[in-house]
Amino acid sequence: MDDGSKCGNSNFYLNTQQFTKNDQEFLIKKLSILGLKARLNKDKIYYRIRFLSSSTSRLKETLKENLIPSMKYKLGYNPVETCSK
C-alpha cells in the first residue's frame, strides 16, 4: 500500500519504476479491466504508472474499503476523520 503517491488533487501514481516497461504495459491492460485508465509517465530515466484524471473517482472507490487507516491519506482522505468513524 505504500508504493504509490498523489500529486495535487488528481494525479495518482504507482511507483513501478523497477518493473520493465513491458510488465507495466501489461499491468495497465489489467487495470483497464477494472475500469481504471492509466498511462506510463516518464520519471527521470524510468517509467511509472499514472492514473488518468478520469479514473480518479473509480480508483478511490475501488481502493477505499481495502486500505488500512494509516494509508488513506494517499487518496486524499483525512486520516483523523476516517479513523474516527
C-alpha positions as CSV (number, residue, x, y, z in Angstrom):
1,M,0.0,0.0,0.0
2,D,3.0,2.3,0.3
3,D,4.3,2.2,-3.2
4,G,2.1,4.9,-4.7
5,S,1.7,8.6,-4.5
6,K,-0.6,11.5,-5.0
7,C,0.4,14.9,-6.6
8,G,-2.2,17.6,-6.5
9,N,-5.9,16.6,-6.5
10,S,-6.0,14.3,-9.5
11,N,-2.6,12.8,-10.2
12,F,-2.1,9.3,-8.7
13,Y,0.9,7.2,-9.4
14,L,2.1,3.7,-8.8
15,N,5.8,3.6,-8.2
16,T,6.5,0.8,-10.7
17,Q,9.9,2.2,-11.9
18,Q,11.7,-1.0,-11.2
19,F,9.4,-3.1,-13.3
20,T,10.1,-3.5,-17.0
21,K,8.2,-1.3,-19.4
22,N,6.5,-4.4,-20.9
23,D,5.4,-5.5,-17.4
24,Q,4.0,-2.1,-16.7
25,E,2.1,-2.0,-20.0
26,F,0.7,-5.5,-19.1
27,L,-0.5,-4.1,-15.7
28,I,-2.1,-1.1,-17.4
29,K,-4.1,-3.5,-19.6
30,K,-5.2,-5.4,-16.4
31,L,-6.2,-2.2,-14.7
32,S,-8.4,-1.3,-17.6
33,I,-10.4,-4.5,-16.9
34,L,-11.3,-2.8,-13.6
35,G,-12.3,0.3,-15.4
36,L,-9.2,2.2,-14.5
37,K,-7.4,4.1,-17.2
38,A,-3.7,4.7,-16.8
39,R,-0.6,5.6,-18.8
40,L,3.1,5.4,-18.5
41,N,4.7,8.5,-17.1
42,K,8.4,9.1,-17.5
43,D,10.1,9.8,-14.2
44,K,13.7,10.7,-14.9
45,I,15.0,7.7,-16.9
46,Y,12.3,5.3,-15.6
47,Y,8.6,4.9,-16.2
48,R,5.8,4.7,-13.7
49,I,2.1,4.2,-13.9
50,R,-0.1,7.3,-13.7
51,F,-3.8,7.1,-13.5
52,L,-5.8,9.4,-15.8
53,S,-7.8,12.1,-14.1
54,S,-11.0,10.5,-15.5
55,S,-10.2,7.4,-13.4
56,T,-9.5,9.2,-10.1
57,S,-13.0,8.6,-8.7
58,R,-13.1,5.0,-9.7
59,L,-9.6,4.4,-8.2
60,K,-10.7,5.9,-4.9
61,E,-13.9,3.9,-4.9
62,T,-12.1,0.6,-5.7
63,L,-9.5,1.0,-3.0
64,K,-11.2,2.8,-0.2
65,E,-12.6,-0.2,1.6
66,N,-9.4,-2.1,1.4
67,L,-6.9,0.5,2.7
68,I,-5.6,0.4,6.2
69,P,-6.4,3.7,8.0
70,S,-2.8,4.9,8.0
71,M,-2.6,4.8,4.2
72,K,-5.9,6.5,3.5
73,Y,-4.2,9.9,3.3
74,K,-2.6,8.7,0.0
75,L,-6.1,9.0,-1.6
76,G,-6.7,12.4,-0.1
77,Y,-8.8,11.2,2.9
78,N,-8.3,12.9,6.2
79,P,-6.9,10.0,8.4
80,V,-8.4,11.6,11.5
81,E,-11.8,11.5,10.0
82,T,-11.6,8.0,8.5
83,C,-10.1,6.5,11.7
84,S,-12.8,8.0,14.0
85,K,-15.7,6.6,12.0
